[in-house]
């Protein structure tokens, strides 16, 4: 059963990485998964928090960063060293048909820390702001999903890696946001208005 899952994951990876390759995606996907590409968005979020929530905005920023840090540590330092799944771009069996668009890196593949981090941030924002602003749900999920898809497209992660990363990140993002609401009830009141 596990072998069949791995085989399916590898076939799905090839279908995305090689089967969907086109010049537009070849240009776009490396940007989507580049953390510096999203710097203006992170700055906008920080300014939005402070401008709209005053001193409470700094608490939002703190928990937003904490969500990222906890998720990054949990996936990169605890799970990856134990799972030790080789990245597709470093796997000799996958290399012949690989459509590689970026440097591979030496780290392990499972779970995708990029996917976990961005789904954690997305779920944090959804949990805090969904009552107040319904479009945050599809926008945040589409943002995190696009980054996760890009990880597969550029050849550094398998679909199972990003799926599990998304699940782990979503759970951690929900937990940190829920803790924030419990710690600072202001946010449950303010987000609902």
C-alpha positions as CSV (number, residue, x, y, z in Angstrom):
1,X,0.0,0.0,0.0
2,X,2.8,2.5,1.0
3,X,4.7,1.6,-2.2
4,X,1.7,2.2,-4.3
5,X,1.2,5.6,-2.7
6,X,4.8,6.5,-3.4
7,X,4.5,5.3,-7.0
8,X,1.3,7.4,-7.5
9,X,3.1,10.4,-5.9
10,X,6.0,10.0,-8.4
11,X,3.6,9.7,-11.4
12,X,1.7,12.8,-10.3
13,X,4.9,14.7,-9.8
14,X,6.0,13.8,-13.4
15,X,2.5,14.8,-14.7
16,X,2.9,18.3,-13.1
17,X,6.6,18.9,-13.4
18,X,7.0,17.6,-17.0
19,X,3.5,17.2,-18.3
20,X,2.3,20.8,-17.5
21,X,5.6,22.5,-18.5
22,X,5.1,25.6,-20.7
23,X,7.0,28.9,-21.1
24,X,4.6,30.9,-19.0
25,X,4.8,28.6,-16.0
26,X,8.5,28.3,-16.5
27,X,8.7,32.0,-16.0
28,X,6.1,32.4,-13.2
29,X,6.6,29.4,-10.9
30,X,10.1,30.2,-9.8
31,X,8.9,33.6,-8.7
32,X,5.9,32.2,-6.8
33,X,8.0,30.0,-4.6
34,X,10.7,32.7,-4.0
35,X,10.3,34.1,-0.5
36,X,11.7,37.5,-1.6
37,X,8.9,37.8,-4.2
38,X,6.4,38.0,-1.4
39,X,8.2,40.6,0.7
40,X,5.9,43.5,-0.4
41,X,2.9,41.4,0.7
42,X,4.4,40.7,4.1
43,X,5.2,44.4,4.5
44,X,1.6,45.3,3.5
45,X,0.2,42.9,6.1
46,X,2.4,44.4,8.8
47,X,1.4,47.9,8.0
48,X,-2.3,46.8,7.8
49,X,-2.1,45.3,11.2
50,X,-0.6,48.3,12.8
51,X,-2.7,50.9,11.0
52,X,-6.0,49.1,11.7
53,X,-5.4,47.6,15.1
54,X,-3.0,50.1,16.7
55,X,-1.1,48.6,19.6
56,X,-2.9,45.3,19.1
57,X,-1.4,45.2,15.6
58,X,2.0,44.6,17.1
59,X,0.5,41.5,18.8
60,X,-0.8,40.3,15.5
61,X,2.6,40.8,13.9
62,X,4.2,38.9,16.8
63,X,1.8,35.9,16.4
64,X,2.1,36.0,12.6
65,X,5.9,35.7,12.9
66,X,5.5,33.1,15.7
67,X,3.2,31.0,13.4
68,X,5.9,31.0,10.8
69,X,8.7,30.2,13.2
70,X,6.9,27.3,14.9
71,X,5.8,25.8,11.6
72,X,9.3,26.2,10.1
73,X,11.0,24.6,13.1
74,X,8.4,21.7,13.3
75,X,8.7,20.8,9.7
76,X,12.4,21.6,8.9
77,X,14.0,20.5,12.2
78,X,11.8,17.8,13.6
79,X,10.0,16.0,10.7
80,X,12.4,16.3,7.7
81,X,15.5,14.8,9.5
82,X,13.4,11.8,10.6
83,X,11.5,11.2,7.3
84,X,14.7,11.8,5.2
85,X,12.8,11.6,1.8
86,X,15.1,12.6,-1.0
87,X,14.0,15.6,-3.1
88,X,12.9,14.6,-6.7
89,X,15.6,16.8,-8.1
90,X,18.2,14.8,-6.2
91,X,16.7,11.4,-6.9
92,X,18.7,9.5,-9.6
93,X,15.6,7.7,-10.7
94,X,13.6,10.9,-11.2
95,X,16.4,13.1,-12.7
96,X,16.2,11.8,-16.3
97,X,12.7,13.2,-16.9
98,X,13.0,16.1,-14.5
99,X,12.1,19.6,-15.7
100,X,14.4,21.5,-13.3
101,X,14.0,25.3,-13.0
102,X,15.9,26.2,-9.9
103,X,18.8,24.9,-7.8
104,X,17.8,21.8,-6.0
105,X,19.3,22.2,-2.6
106,X,20.6,19.6,-0.3
107,X,17.7,19.4,2.2
108,X,15.1,16.7,2.4
109,X,11.7,16.7,0.7
110,X,9.1,15.6,3.2
111,X,7.2,17.7,4.2
112,X,7.4,20.8,2.2
113,X,8.4,23.6,4.6
114,X,7.3,26.2,2.0
115,X,3.8,24.7,1.8
116,X,3.6,24.3,5.6
117,X,4.7,27.8,6.3
118,X,2.4,29.5,3.8
119,X,-0.6,27.4,4.7
120,X,0.1,28.2,8.4
121,X,0.1,31.9,7.6
122,X,-3.0,31.6,5.4
123,X,-4.9,29.7,8.1
124,X,-3.8,32.2,10.7
125,X,-5.2,35.1,8.7
126,X,-8.4,33.1,7.9
127,X,-9.0,32.2,11.5
128,X,-8.5,35.8,12.7
129,X,-10.3,37.7,9.9
130,X,-12.9,35.4,8.2
131,X,-15.8,36.8,10.2
132,X,-15.0,40.3,9.2
133,X,-13.8,39.8,5.7
134,X,-15.1,36.6,3.9
135,X,-12.9,36.9,0.8
136,X,-9.8,36.2,3.0
137,X,-10.7,32.4,2.8
138,X,-10.4,31.9,-1.0
139,X,-7.6,34.5,-1.4
140,X,-5.4,33.1,1.4
141,X,-5.9,29.5,0.3
142,X,-5.3,30.3,-3.3
143,X,-2.1,32.1,-2.3
144,X,-0.8,29.2,-0.3
145,X,-1.9,26.6,-2.9
146,X,-0.1,28.5,-5.7
147,X,3.2,28.6,-3.8
148,X,2.8,24.9,-3.0
149,X,2.0,24.0,-6.6
150,X,5.1,25.9,-7.7
151,X,7.2,23.7,-5.4
152,X,6.2,20.7,-7.4
153,X,6.4,22.4,-10.8
154,X,10.0,23.6,-10.3
155,X,11.0,20.1,-9.3
156,X,11.9,20.4,-5.6
157,X,8.9,18.6,-4.0
158,X,6.5,15.7,-4.6
159,X,2.8,16.4,-4.4
160,X,2.5,14.3,-1.2
161,X,5.2,16.6,0.4
162,X,3.2,19.7,-0.3
163,X,-0.1,18.1,0.7
164,X,1.2,17.0,4.0
165,X,2.9,20.3,4.5
166,X,-0.4,22.1,3.8
167,X,-2.2,19.9,6.4
168,X,0.5,20.4,9.1
169,X,0.7,24.2,8.4
170,X,-3.0,24.7,8.4
171,X,-3.3,22.9,11.8
172,X,-0.5,25.0,13.3
173,X,-1.8,28.2,11.9
174,X,-5.3,27.5,13.3
175,X,-3.8,26.6,16.7
176,X,-1.7,29.8,16.9
177,X,-4.6,32.0,15.8
178,X,-7.0,30.2,18.3
179,X,-4.4,30.7,21.1
180,X,-4.2,34.4,20.2
181,X,-8.0,34.8,20.3
182,X,-8.1,33.1,23.7
183,X,-5.1,35.1,24.9
184,X,-6.5,38.4,23.6
185,X,-10.3,38.3,23.3
186,X,-10.1,41.7,21.6
187,X,-9.4,39.9,18.4
188,X,-12.5,37.7,18.5
189,X,-14.6,40.8,19.1
190,X,-12.8,43.1,16.6
191,X,-12.6,40.5,13.8
192,X,-16.3,39.9,14.0
193,X,-17.3,43.5,13.4
